[in-house]
């Protein structure tokens, strides 16, 4: 197993909040899965959780070296919580196909947020 790539991203919480206010469900459904939306919306401060997941998806795309679009869509990357509270990435669609093609074994992520900013980093591990 070896490191394929790493990525990091920082997002202003207000930027995500403004996008949600302006574009509503169109923005939410384009970026976040139903499960992510249910989780974030159930939190005391939903915007910081949306912002952290947005940052995580950007960090993952940077770690893959692809950006978001041709090989991986926003909703191909789902950020869920393990029962321990640890964040986990679940890949689907063309993102899952791409991950399988390059033999991804694991995607490690870390999320953090404060009042005005959310950040995430990602490391992709592959076999071989």
Secondary structure, DSSP 4 states (H G I P E B T S, - for coil): -EEEEEEEEEEEHHHHHHHHHHHTHHHHHHHS-HHHHHHHHTSTTHHHHHHHHHHHHHHHHHHHTS-SSSS--GGGEEEEE-TTS-EEEEE-HHHHHHHHHTTEEEEEEEEEE-SSEEEEEEEEEE--
